[in-house]
């Protein structure tokens, strides 16, 4: 089987799925685009490049798979991080300053290190990349490296080229959406916050092995509170 069929095409398919399937990193990317602008969101795209190397080494060449206790710890920490980001996004949706700054002005703020650090921590604390490289990408990479180093590099370049390129396409799309009116912008930011809330609550619930009925209840209560605050804030601004 040729290099293209055996490794490049599967890598392209996996990279495309990673770029379009909703997940914590994608939700945070959406939130950053809407609240901070396109240039700041590019920092989020860098996170996989900074964090995946140790994940690949550990999961592909050392551990093979994480112990259950380690996975639960990662899930709990990642869930708490996502919940805090969701809360921050909901507060930003209620801020007047968010709507008076242009995307270019927002991108030049001093929060770049914080955005990058948050994205890096999110990728490290999310179980998705660890499990992905342990069960899907890792075995394919090992097979490619058994053929030759060139095969392994081709697999990595194809995967990350499509994955990161897809994230950049999302940035271009949502950068245009950010230029809509204040009311719609608030709604999109709240939608991104709810998406972060969903993933965060799911990770915490899985880590604590709690009853699945607790997840929709917690989501409903938090979502209603966020929407209530945004509605009250919107009415106050309208007056």
C-alpha positions in Angstrom: 0.0 0.0 0.0 1.3 3.4 -0.9 2.3 6.2 1.6 -0.7 8.2 0.4 -3.3 5.5 1.0 -1.8 4.0 4.1 -0.9 7.1 6.1 -1.5 10.5 4.4 -5.2 10.0 3.7 -6.0 8.6 7.1 -4.1 11.5 8.7 -6.1 14.0 6.6 -9.4 12.4 7.7 -8.4 12.4 11.4 -7.2 16.0 11.2 -10.4 17.1 9.6 -12.5 15.4 12.3 -10.4 17.0 15.0 -11.0 20.4 13.4 -14.8 20.1 13.0 -16.0 17.9 15.8 -17.0 20.1 18.8 -14.6 19.8 21.8 -13.2 21.9 24.6 -10.4 23.4 22.5 -12.8 24.3 19.7 -15.3 25.9 22.1 -12.5 28.0 23.7 -11.4 29.0 20.2 -14.9 30.2 19.4 -15.1 32.1 22.7 -11.7 33.8 22.1 -12.6 34.8 18.6 -15.8 36.5 19.7 -14.4 38.2 22.8 -10.8 38.9 21.9 -10.6 39.0 18.1 -9.0 36.9 15.4 -5.4 37.6 16.1 -5.7 36.6 19.7 -7.5 33.4 18.6 -4.4 32.4 16.6 -2.6 31.8 19.9 -5.2 29.1 20.7 -4.2 27.4 17.4 -0.6 27.2 18.7 -1.6 25.2 21.8 -1.6 21.7 20.2 1.9 22.4 18.7 3.1 23.2 22.2 1.4 20.4 24.1 1.1 17.5 21.8 4.8 16.6 21.7 4.9 15.3 25.3 1.5 13.7 24.9 2.6 11.9 21.8 5.8 10.6 23.5 4.1 9.5 26.6 1.1 7.8 25.0 2.7 6.4 21.9 6.1 5.3 23.2 5.9 5.0 27.0 2.6 4.4 28.6 0.4 3.1 25.9 -2.6 4.1 27.9 -3.3 6.1 31.0 -4.2 4.5 34.3 -7.9 5.1 35.3 -6.9 7.3 38.3 -4.7 9.5 36.1 -7.5 9.9 33.6 -10.0 10.9 36.3 -7.6 13.5 37.7 -7.1 15.0 34.2 -10.9 15.0 33.6 -11.6 16.7 36.9 -9.0 19.4 36.4 -9.9 20.0 32.8 -13.6 20.2 33.7 -13.0 22.8 36.4 -10.9 24.9 34.0 -13.7 24.8 31.4 -16.3 25.8 33.9 -14.2 28.8 34.9 -13.7 29.8 31.3 -17.5 29.5 30.7 -18.2 31.7 33.6 -15.7 34.3 32.3 -17.2 34.2 28.9 -20.7 34.8 30.3 -19.4 37.8 32.2 -17.8 39.2 29.1 -21.1 38.8 27.2 -22.6 41.2 29.8 -19.7 43.8 29.5 -20.2 47.0 27.6 -16.5 47.4 27.0 -16.5 44.2 24.9 -18.9 45.7 22.4 -17.1 49.0 22.1 -13.7 47.4 21.2 -13.0 46.4 17.7 -11.5 43.0 17.1 -8.1 44.6 16.2 -8.2 46.6 19.4 -9.0 43.6 21.5 -6.3 41.5 19.9 -3.7 44.1 21.0 -4.6 43.9 24.6 -2.2 42.6 27.2 -4.0 39.3 27.7 -2.0 37.3 25.1 0.1 35.3 27.5 -3.0 34.4 29.5 -4.9 33.3 26.4 -2.0 31.1 25.3 -1.5 29.6 28.8 -5.2 28.8 29.1 -5.2 27.1 25.8 -2.1 25.1 26.7 -3.5 24.0 30.0 -6.8 23.1 28.4 -5.2 20.8 25.9 -3.0 19.2 28.6 -5.9 18.7 31.0 -8.4 17.4 28.5 -8.4 13.6 28.3 -9.3 13.8 24.6 -5.7 14.3 23.2 -4.3 11.6 25.6 -6.9 9.0 24.6 -6.7 10.0 20.9 -3.0 9.4 20.7 -3.2 6.3 22.8 -5.9 4.6 20.8 -6.1 6.1 17.3 -3.2 8.4 16.2 -0.5 6.6 18.2 -0.8 3.2 16.6 -0.9 4.8 13.1 2.2 6.9 13.9 4.1 3.8 15.1 3.1 1.9 11.9 4.3 4.8 9.8 7.6 5.0 11.7 8.1 1.2 11.2 8.0 1.9 7.5 10.4 4.9 7.7 11.0 8.2 9.3 9.7 9.9 6.2 6.4 8.0 6.6 6.1 9.2 10.2 6.8 12.8 9.2 4.3 12.6 6.4 1.7 11.4 8.7 2.3 14.2 11.3 2.5 16.9 8.6 -0.8 15.7 7.0 -2.6 15.5 10.3 -1.5 18.8 11.8 -1.7 20.6 8.5 -5.4 19.8 8.1 -6.1 20.2 11.9 -4.5 23.6 12.4 -5.6 24.8 8.9 -9.2 23.9 9.9 -8.9 25.9 13.1 -7.7 28.9 11.1 -10.7 28.6 8.8 -13.0 28.7 11.9 -11.1 31.9 12.9 -11.8 33.5 9.6 -15.5 32.5 9.7 -16.1 33.7 13.3 -14.1 36.9 12.7 -16.8 37.9 10.2 -19.6 36.9 12.6 -18.1 39.1 15.3 -18.9 42.2 13.2 -22.6 41.7 13.7 -24.8 43.8 16.1 -24.3 43.8 19.8 -27.4 41.7 20.5 -26.3 38.9 18.2 -22.7 39.0 19.4 -23.9 38.6 23.0 -26.0 35.6 21.9 -23.0 33.9 20.2 -20.8 34.5 23.1 -23.4 33.0 25.4 -23.7 30.0 23.1 -19.9 29.5 23.3 -20.1 29.8 27.1 -22.8 27.1 27.2 -20.7 24.8 25.0 -17.8 25.2 27.4 -20.2 24.6 30.3 -21.4 21.4 28.6 -17.9 20.0 28.2 -16.8 21.1 31.6 -19.7 19.6 33.4 -19.3 16.4 31.4 -15.7 16.0 32.4 -16.3 16.7 36.1 -19.3 14.3 36.1 -17.2 11.6 34.4 -14.3 12.1 36.8 -16.5 11.9 39.9 -18.4 9.0 38.4 -21.6 10.8 39.4 -25.1 10.0 38.3 -25.7 11.0 34.7 -28.9 12.7 35.8 -26.8 15.3 37.6 -25.3 16.6 34.4 -28.4 17.9 32.6 -29.7 19.3 35.9 -26.5 21.3 36.6 -26.3 22.4 33.0 -29.9 23.6 33.1 -29.5 25.6 36.4 -26.2 27.2 35.3 -27.6 28.0 31.8 -30.7 29.6 33.2 -28.6 31.8 35.5 -26.3 32.9 32.7 -29.2 33.7 30.4 -31.0 35.6 33.2 -28.0 37.7 33.8 -27.5 38.4 30.1 -31.2 39.3 29.7 -31.2 41.7 32.7 -28.0 43.3 31.4 -29.4 43.7 27.9 -32.5 45.4 29.2 -30.4 47.8 31.3 -28.2 48.7 28.3 -31.3 49.2 26.1 -32.7 51.7 28.6 
